[in-house]
Amino acid sequence: MEGLRVIPTWRHGRERLYVCLPDGGNVAWYDREAARVNLLGDDRRDEVLEALAPFLAGPVAVGPPPVPTPAELARLTLHPDDDLAPNRPGEALLVALEREPGPAHRLRRDPRRRALAAEQATGAALDRLDAAGWHTLHSLPLPGGDRVHHLLIGPGGLFALRVLPARGQRVRVADPLVALGRRTPRPLLRRVRADADRVSYALTAQVCPVLVLVEPAHVSVTAPPRFVRVLTDAELPGLARTGGMLKPADAEALHAMARDRATWARL
């Protein structure tokens, strides 16, 4: 047993204890929630159980890892260049600012940086829902140079979110128009619905369009918008309380499809 190390990690909000060789190679892992020790080889069974003994709580199942689900197999065969899951919130804006940061002497802040800060704040709030069984993808590229700011998949269904920076401003919503402060109203809700329609077509699933207002001073809505949810960034955690729409396996399958760049290239 000497030389085996137990290393705790977190994956999708669940704790796993990996049993590793001195060179870092894994020989087993213990899933506390499933009460199961997964062995990559049976030759070290006794050594692994002895190493894990201080961490085991009650009886556990011991055996080889479960057969991968279709969603897991799809993820394992996905080329890294085509995997969108590593995208950071505001990925497209980050790349654009790296390529063309803009003049340093500008008197007014580059609006791209305000948009980036809003997407990053929204993305951070959505990523915190991971522990509740939700998956989030950021900055999904669409044909024609457009993109979906955030896609949330979980027990409550699918949500396509478009972010509007509104720090310290009054926001007026009169479907389809959205006005920030004294600016001319824009038919932004049409764009939000169009994003959701494209996601729905790509994934062949119902998608709820969401407009996220980041740090507004006040929001007034003349009437409930048609088929669109209007939320502030402070209200995003409420999405985790929705459920009853997708089983975990269905959410995993949709996430596997959505993270594949080819899914969006077909639109």
Secondary structure as GFF3:
##gff-version 3
##sequence-region A 1 267
A	DSSP	beta_strand	5	11	.	.	.	ID=ss1
A	DSSP	beta_strand	14	20	.	.	.	ID=ss2
A	DSSP	beta_strand	26	31	.	.	.	ID=ss3
A	DSSP	beta_strand	36	39	.	.	.	ID=ss4
A	DSSP	three_ten_helix	42	44	.	.	.	ID=ss5
A	DSSP	alpha_helix	45	52	.	.	.	ID=ss6
A	DSSP	three_ten_helix	53	55	.	.	.	ID=ss7
A	DSSP	beta_strand	61	63	.	.	.	ID=ss8
A	DSSP	alpha_helix	70	76	.	.	.	ID=ss9
A	DSSP	three_ten_helix	80	82	.	.	.	ID=ss10
A	DSSP	alpha_helix	91	99	.	.	.	ID=ss11
A	DSSP	alpha_helix	111	127	.	.	.	ID=ss12
A	DSSP	three_ten_helix	128	132	.	.	.	ID=ss13
A	DSSP	beta_strand	135	141	.	.	.	ID=ss14
A	DSSP	beta_strand	147	154	.	.	.	ID=ss15
A	DSSP	beta_strand	157	165	.	.	.	ID=ss16
A	DSSP	beta_strand	170	174	.	.	.	ID=ss17
A	DSSP	beta_strand	177	180	.	.	.	ID=ss18
A	DSSP	alpha_helix	188	203	.	.	.	ID=ss19
A	DSSP	beta_strand	207	214	.	.	.	ID=ss20
A	DSSP	beta_strand	218	221	.	.	.	ID=ss21
A	DSSP	beta_strand	229	232	.	.	.	ID=ss22
A	DSSP	three_ten_helix	233	241	.	.	.	ID=ss23
A	DSSP	alpha_helix	248	258	.	.	.	ID=ss24
A	DSSP	alpha_helix	261	265	.	.	.	ID=ss25
###
